[in-house]
Amino acid sequence: MDHYDSQQTNDYMQPEEDWDRDLLLDPAWEKQQRKTFTAWCNSHLRKAGTQIENIEEDFRDGLKLMLLLEVISGERLAKPERGKMRVHKISNVNKALDFIASKGVKLVSIGAEEIVDGNVKMTLGMIWTIILRFAIQDISVEETSAKEGLLLWCQRKTAPYKNVNIQNFHISWKDGLGFCALIHRHRPELIDYGKLRKDDPLTNLNTAFDVAEKYLDIPKMLDAEDIVGTARPDEKAIMTYVSSFYHAFSGAQKAETAANRICKVLAVNQENEQLMEDYEKLASDLLEWIRRTIPWLENRVPENTMHAMQQKLEDFRDYRRLHKPPKVQEKCQLEINFNTLQTKLRLSNRPAFMPSEGRMVSDINNAWGCLEQAEKGYEEWLLNEIRRLERLDHLAEKFRQKASIHEAWTDGKEIMLRQKDYETATLSEIKALLKKHEAFESDLAAHQDRVEQIAAIAQELNELDYYDSPSVNARCQKICDQWDNLGALTQKRREALERTEKLLETIDQLYLEYAKRAAPFNNWMEGAMEDLQDTFIVHTIEEIQGLTTAHEQFKATLPDADKERLAILGIHNEVSKIVQTYHVNMAGTNPYTTITPQEINGKWDHVRQLVPRRDQALMEEHARQQHNERLRKQFGAQANVIGPWIQTKMEEIGRISIEMHGTLEDQLSHLRQYEKSIVNYKPKIDQLEGDHQLIQEALIFDNKHTNYTMEHIRVGWEQLLTTIARTINEVENQILTRDAKGISQEQMNEFRASFNHFDRDHSGTLGPEEFKACLISLGYDIGNDPQGEAEFARIMSIVDPNRLGVVTFQAFIDFMSRETADTDTADQVMASFKILAGDKNYITVDELRRELPPDQAEYCIARMAPYTGPDAVPGALDYMSFSTALYGESDL
């Protein structure tokens, strides 16, 4: 009241003193004020369903005056007197004047009797006082109010129009361009301002008055002829009319602001819903890919050939190189999107997002772990199968070689053993046959070892599940049966020769000695040829060196073997010499053996030819193993650098996310630099992958030069990329939370320091008891009584909505900022709807579609319930139901 008694009273009452004098000087002003004030009053009385015709007559009983004050103030006045007597009218007018005075306005020289008596001057003065108080006083523009504020508003709005210069509320408006400029500035589609002329004021004024009445609901309070025909139009009439423009346009601006606020809330909500849909789709696609891939990795059906298994290995490498990396990126992006969505929901006071059953981040991580376990098992199985097939191929070839040699040796032996030549032989021939048979038995015994080797190889092929085992078994069984039969035939022939031996005494010792020495020497050469042609497989340089040493030892025995060969040939030469000397009649060859000197020489020459070939093969294999050793050392040298580098980077990133050096922007910049350095390190990983590819192509299965495998490096690299991306996302979310909640850097540092203090294991998370201790240290009163436990359970439901049993730093600062900062609440949204609805308890479908963009209007309509109150109209909606749908009952 004191404020109005001092400053505002002077502003109002000074015009009152001028008002009396102006009426006496220019009666035209009275006419303008009558029409303007009458139209202004009727614009408000229409809301109550009534109006006035004669301003000095219709307010005399005070009833419509009290009604006018109730409409423009929104308050209830004292109950009016309904009597027709003068005292009743004076009482009603006094109630109206008292209400005006209660609003801080002093009425000078205006009494109830003058109003009841119909005094035009006093009535107009009272109405002007009401207009000043309720239509002009509350106007405020750039720290100016009332008349000065309204004038400044007009000047600001018409400033872009070069032919309009508003300096007052009388002659500045005579040409009508000021009114047209105000309308065109706010509603340019209503007036073609470019066609207006300053020298045609009547057209300009009538255009403005007609447009304002038709489109802006501003009654026609002035006559264009009165304004043009008056040297100085009435200032109060102009101010009254112009204030109607101010209120009309400022109300539209408030509605626009309210609509914008609703649009913002709706846009955030729609964006969050889209993020939820994107998460569900990406999670479903990733889980489906994992579901399809795991059965492929768990398929352990072996192939029969090395080529087929190597194709499987190549398919697995394509999966590692081409198919899996995009899915690793999708998994990382999925976690980032999930964390960003949860942060946005917390910032807008929305419930935490709970994905569909089976699509939680933990479910995806579990499925991913199963995938990697299956992948590891599949790779191990592939390598073991390749080793097995390699071993099988070697054994099968060895079996075929030994079997072929044995079959060649046994060829014809059964026929020979079944001969009955001893029945007609001479004594010397019998002795020869007996010696020959003894030599055969020696040879047979020497071949016993080869038969056992063939059986052992066949057994091993069966144990290793060789695909052609039936044919191997059949051939082995045939050899064993033949061997048993040879043994039986040999025994039977010996018995026959021994029975005949008593009749035979002469024997040629030289032939016998030749046969005895030639047979083992021949067997030795056959064994040597077999060994020299035997295939070998080694995996290390030590193994090839062992084979080379054994070969050198074999070559050292060749001189002694050559001496033995010469001695055997000497025996044969001695026989030939005796035959030639004594003209012995020899029928055929040596009766004791089938081994001829030519055969011995041929096999000996063959052995000499095989030795250098064996030297070349061992030399080539030695070179290959040296190359493999260089590949091992090259891979080991790089892996021993990259492995510790990845571990160091992981530790450094962990320290950055925990320590408090600089602002969050500094930490983010530092992390981005780390991310850049990590990305720039990718070529070294690719180079190591290339070396690993060469090692696998060379079938190298172990490496003593490093403890790191390519799988270790891959897993570490993927964890490093995921960790840096997740850490950057956490810092970005912290910045987003800080900026949205207005948290200072000092507060952020305090939160981080408290969090780190109770993070004893430096895991980046707090357990429930650690988090509780942290809250108590920050001043929260959480006791061990039931009430304290209930409060702590409520807080845990906020910071750990997924019930993982840990609290992250992001959830911690979200909770602290929620406790200290204001957010855009449901009350603000409802206040915005209240502005759009006006005085009604509902809002119509047409109003929503007019004030909001189409998609957001339909979004609201779909979530509002129909309004069923007594004042409902078709299309009425209960906008309070929107808050329940969007925020839940707890926020109302």
Secondary structure, 3 states (H helix, E strand, C coil): CHHHHHHHHHHHHHHHHHHHHHHHHCHHHHHHHHHHHHHHHHHHHHHHCCCCCCHHHHCCCCHHHHHHHHHHHCCCCCCCCCCCCHHHHHHHHHHHHHHHHHCCCCCCCCCHHHHHCCCHHHHHHHHHHHHHHHHHCCCEECCEEHHHHHHHHHHHHHCCCCCCCCCCCCHHHCCCHHHHHHHHHHCCCCCCHHHCCCCCHHHHHHHHHHHHHHHCCCCCCCCHHHHHHCCCCCHHHHHHHHHHHHHHHHHHHHHHHHHHHHHHHHHHHHHHHHHHHHHHHHHHHHHHHHHHHHHHHCCCCCCCCHHHHHHHHHHHHHHHHHHHHHHHHHHHHHHHHHHHHHHHHHHCCCCCCCCCCCCCHHHHHHHHHHHHHHHHHHHHHHHHHHHHHHHHHHHHHHHHHHHHHHHHHHCCHHHHHCCCHHHCCCHHHHHHHHHHHHHHHHHHHHHHHHHHHHHHHHHHHHHCCCCCHHHHHHHHHHHHHHHHHHHHHHHHHHHHHHHHHCCCCCCCHHHHHHHHHHHHHHHHHHHHHHHHHCCCCCCCHHHHHHHHHHHHHHHHCHHHHHHHHHHHHHHHHHHHHHHHHHCCCCCCCCCCCCCCHHHHHHHHHHHHHHHHHHHHHHHHHHHHHHHHHHHHHHHHHHHHHHHHHHHHHHHHHHHHHHCCCCCHHHHHHHHHHHHHHHHHCHHHHHHHHHHHHHHHHCCCCCCCCCCCCHHHHHHHHHHHHHHHHHHHHHHHHHHHHHHHHCCCHHHHHHHHHHHHHHCCCCCCEECHHHHHHHHHHCCCCCCCCHHHHHHHHHHHHHHCCCCCCCEEHHHHHHHHHHHHCCCCCHHHHHHHHHHHHCCCCCEEHHHHHHHCCHHHHHHHHHHCEECCCCCCCCCEEECHHHHHHHHCHHHC
